[in-house]
Amino acid sequence: MPRTILHLDLDAFFCSVEETRDESLRGKPFAVGGKPDERGVVASCSYAARALGIRSAMPMSRAVRLCPTLIIVSGRHKLYSEVSEQVMTRLRDLTPFVEQISIDEAFLDISDMAEPRARIASALQAGVRDELHLPSSIGIAANKLVAKIANEVGKKSAKGNAPPFALTIVPLGQESAFLAPLPADMLWGVGPKTEQRLASLGIHTIGDIARWPEADLIQRFGEQGRELARHAHGLDERPIVTERETKSISQEVTFNKDVRDDKILLKTIQEQSAEVGRQLRKNNLAPGTIKLKLRWPDFATITRQTTLPQPSDQDAEIASAAQALLKSVRRSGQAVRLIGVGVSGLRPPIRQLELFNESGEKSRRLQSALDEIKEKFGESIIQRGES
């Protein structure tokens, strides 16, 4: 039976969430992100701001130059994650075959649903709008590749300063014809360098790629050439992946201003380790390897790692290892632009070894109790005291 894949994208997600909390922002040029005088960048911007040339990932200082009256809203990522989960729950209520690919995007396999595709999509959009007050756009096609591109086409064709609420459906068997007139860089796998190489051959559209001899594409681009040929014809057999194995967990922060204070850096590692530890315990995982990432003011970036004697999901052990790595690669007072703590080599924790370690068992139970309190009342309810 032919597949039917739906791609949902929440329009200007961070900004849309902020508008649900502050209706005075609606219709105004505003951006979620950091301050312009502190290396802030635009994480998301309203459609009124986009009409003025402001874009995501743009330095906030440039955004303010484009729109001196731009309203800047500090990001609330915990809130965005909570709202995202509400959307994903709604999607999973529709079908169990949901693949979340980012905080505001997901693929759904609706092949087995009897209702017309347009009715399914319209009802889903309306439900997300009416119950969660969020705009969304949808693309539907026979596979993930074409569904996502269809959504992009629909959003780009929308006019005005309001969310597009686009709905684009590619009829079965029309995948290649739909893709043919589109720019080559809309195809997955075509980045700036590949686009330049294709343009030097006179290839500017996806249709141009489809008409080019596949053997020559393979000779010029290797295995990527084979994928380009398949994708240009609208072929994509990748399944919906409902769960992904967690291979690593990390937390990092770029400081608004370079930090030289040793205590601030050690405390930051402590806080990051606590969040990493919380995620580990939530997923019943323990790491064998602790990683530290540092970026200096000149943007040079280094990573260091160490192996634990025994995998552990406890905040203190993660922080201790990461702090030791910091001391091994940084001299006291040296400025730091970015710092991050990560873990890998994940596997279920070995609890039975703690039966003979009373202090370890008490520590684990205390940590679990703290996790429950923070989950219920928020991260800031408990703070570690200064020693």
N, C-alpha and C positions, 0 to 999 in steps of 0.2 A: 504494500500500500504506500502511495506517495506520502512523504513527510510534509507537515505544515509547521513551520517554525515562526514564532512571534518574538520580536525584539522590542522590549520596552525601555525607554530612556526618560528619566525624570527631567523636565526642562528646567535649566538654571537651578539645580536642586537646592544648594545652600541658600540662595537668595529666596527661593520659593518658601523654604522653611521659615526664614526670617520674616517674610511677609505674613505668614500665619500668626506670628507672635506680635507683629507690629504693623497694622494695616496702613499706617501713615506712610509706609515705604512704597506702597503700590503705585506704579506708574512713574516713580522717580528714578533718576540715575543714581544707583548706589552699588557698592562693591563689598564683598566679604573678603577680608584679608588683613594684612599688617599695616602699620602706620607708614606713611611715605618717608618720614625722616629716620626710620629704623629698619631699612632694607626690606620693607614690606612688599609683598607681591599680591596680585589679585588672584584669589582662589576661585571666585565666582563673581559674576556681575549681572545686573538686571538687564532686561532687553532695552530699556531706555538708555542705559549706559553703553550697551553694544552699538546702538544707533550712532553714538558719538565716537566710535572707533576703539572703545575700550574692550580688552579681551582678557581671558584667563591667562595666568602666568606672566602677565605684563607687570613690570615694576610699578608699585603704587604711586611713586613720584611722577612717573610719566602719565599715569591715568589721571592724576590731579591736574597736570598741565593741560590735558585734553578737556577736562571738565573741572574747573576750579570749584564748582558747587557740589562736586561729588560727595555723597554721604558714604562714610567708611564705617563698616560694622565689623567688630571683632568676631572671628569664627568661634562657633560652639560645637566642636566636633563630637562630643559625647551626645549632644542633642541630635545632631544629624544622623549618627549611627542608630539611635533609638527610633527615629522616624523611618529611616531606611528599613529597619527590621519590621516595622509595621506594614510597609509596602510589600516586603518579601513574604510576609505571612499571608497577606491577601492573595499574592500570586500562587502560593502553595495551596491555598484553599481552592483555587481554580483547577490546578493540576499538580501532581507530585513531581512532574518532570520540569523542574526549574533549575537553571544554572545562573547563579549570580556572578557577574563578572566584574562588578565594582559597586561602590556604595549606592550608585544611582542607575545601574543598568542590569538587565537580566534577559536571558533567553528562555522561552517556554516552548515545549513541544505540545502542540494542541491537535496532533494528527487524529487522535481517537475521539475528539469532541464532535458531536453531531451537528451543532448549530453552525450557521454560515460564519465564515471567518470575520467578515465585517461586523456582524452583530456581536461576536465575542469581544472583538477589539473595542468597539464603541462602548459596550457595557463595562469593560475593564477600565477604560479611560474615565468614564462617568463616575464609577465607584471610587477611584482614587481621588478624583476631583471633589466629589460631594462629601465623602467621609473623612478624607485626610487633607482636603483643601490644597492639593498639589496638582500642577499641570504635568502632562506626560505626552510623549509622542510614541507612535508604534509603527513598525515595519513588519510585514508578513510576506514570507516567500517559502520556497521548498527547502531552504537550508539556511544555516547561520550566516554565511557570507553575504548572500543576497538580501536577507532580512535586515541585517545591520546597515548595509549600503542603502537599501530602500528607505530606512528611517532617516539616514543622513540627507538623502535627496528631498524627502518630505519636509524636513526642518529647514533646509536651505531655501526651499521655494516659498516659505511662509513670508508674508509681508507685514509691516507695521512693527510697533514696539511692544507687542504683547506676546506671551508664550505661544508657540506655533500650534500646539495641540494637533500635530500632524498625524495622519493615518494613511499609509502608503502600502498597497497590496500589489505584489507582482504575480500575475496569473501563472499557474503551473505550465511549464514548457516555454515561457517567455523570458526566462532568466537571461539568456545571452543577448536577446534583442533589447532588454531593459538596460543592461550594462553598457552596450556598445557605444552610445554617444557620450558617456561620462568621461571626465578627465582621468588619465591613467593613474594619478596619485590617489584616487579614491579606492583603488584596489588594495587589499591587504598585501603587505610585502613590498609596496612601492613607496620607499622613503625618498628624501631629497636627492641622494646620490643615485639611486636606481632610476628616479625620474629623469635626471640629467642624462644618464647613459641611454635611456630609451629615446629621449628627445633627439639625441645625436644621430639616432637611426631613423628619425622621422616618425617615431611612435609617440602619439600625443593622447590618444583615447584608449579606453579598454577594448573597443572594437579593433583598433590597430593591433593591439597585442594578440587578440584572438585570430586575426588574419595572418599574423607572422608565423613562419614555419617553426613548429615546436622544436625541431632538432637544432635549429640555429639558436633559439633562446637557451636551450640546454648547454650548447657549446659556449655561449657567451656568459651565462649566469650560473652554470652548474645546476644543482638540484633546485635552486630558486627559480630557474627558468622553466622547469617542468611545472612547478606550482603556479607560476604566472600564467602559463598556458591554460591550465585547468581552471584556475579562478576566473580568467577572462571569459571563459565559456560558461561561467556560472555554476561550475561543479564544486561541490564541497560536501564530503560525507561525514564530517565530524559529528559525533553524537552529542546530546545534551549530557553534561557531567553534573550530576546532582550533588556530589560531595568531592572534595579534594583533600588529599593527604597533606597535613600540615608538616612542612619540612623545616621551617624556621619561624621564629617569632622575634620581633625587634621593636625598639622604641628609640627615636632620635629627635633632637631639637636643634634648630639653627637659632643662635642667639641674636637678638636685635642689635646688640653691640658685643664686640669681642670680649670674652671673659678671661681675666687673669687670676681671679681669686680662687685659690686651691679649695677652700671650703665650699664655695658655690658649686664647683665642678664635682666634688665628692658627693654633695647633697643631691645634685642632679642625677648622678649615677644611682644613688640610693632610690630616688623616686622612680627612675626608669626601671630599675630592677624589680621594684614592687609591682609595677604594672605588668612587666613580662611574667613575673611569678604568678600573678593573678590569672593571666591568660593560660599559663601552663596548667594550673590546677583546675581551671574551668574545663580544659580539654583532656584532663587526666594524662598529662605528659610530663616528662622530666628530661632535661638536656644533658648531654655528655660534654658539650663544648660551649664555652662562654666567649663572646666576641665583643671587642671594643672598636668603635669607629670614631676617628677624629678628623676634623678638617681645620687647617690652620688659616690665618687671615689671607694668605696668598692663594687660597683655594686648593692647595696640595692636600690630598686625603690619604690617610693611612688606616689600615685595619690590623688588629692583633687578636690572637685567640689563645685560649688555654683549655686544657682538658681537665675536668673535675675527677677527683679520685673515684667518686661514685655519682651517678646521675642524681640531681636534686632539683626539686621545684620550690625550694625555700628562698625567700627574698634575700635573707642575710648572706647565704652562700653565693648567690649570683652576684650580689653587690660587692662582696669581698673579693671575688675573682676579678671582676671588672675594675675595681679600684686599684688592685695590684697591677693590672695591665697599664692603667693610666700612669702610675708612678714609674713604671719601667720604661715608658717612651716619652714622657714629658717632664721637663725640668720645672721646678717651682716658679710660678709667676709667668710662665709662657702663655701667650694669648691663644684662645681657642674660639673658633667660629661655630663649629658644630660638634656635638658629641652624641654618641648613641651606644646602646647596649643591645646585644642580640644573642640568641641561643640557637643551637642546632644539634644534630645527633639526637633527635627526639624519640622517646619510647615511653611506654607506660612505666610509672615509678614502681620501684621494688619496695613495697611496704613491709614485707615480712622481716626484713633485716632490722627494722626499728622496734620489733618486739623485745629485743634484748637491749634497747637503748631508751631508757625511760625519759631522759631529757629530750631526745629527738622526737619521741612520740608526743610529749607535751607541747613541744614547739610546733609540730604539725597541726595539732588540734587547735592551738591558739591561732595559728595562721588561718585555718579554715573558718574559725569564728569571726575573725576580722574581715575575711572575704565576704561573709554573709552580711555583716553590718554595713560594709561599704556598698554592697550590691543593693541593699534596702534603702540606705539613707544618703548615699553619695560618697565620692572619694574624699571629700574634705572633712567628713565627720570625725575622722581620726588622723592625727598628725603625730609623727615621730618626734620626740623631744630632743633637744640639743644635748650632747654629752659634754 
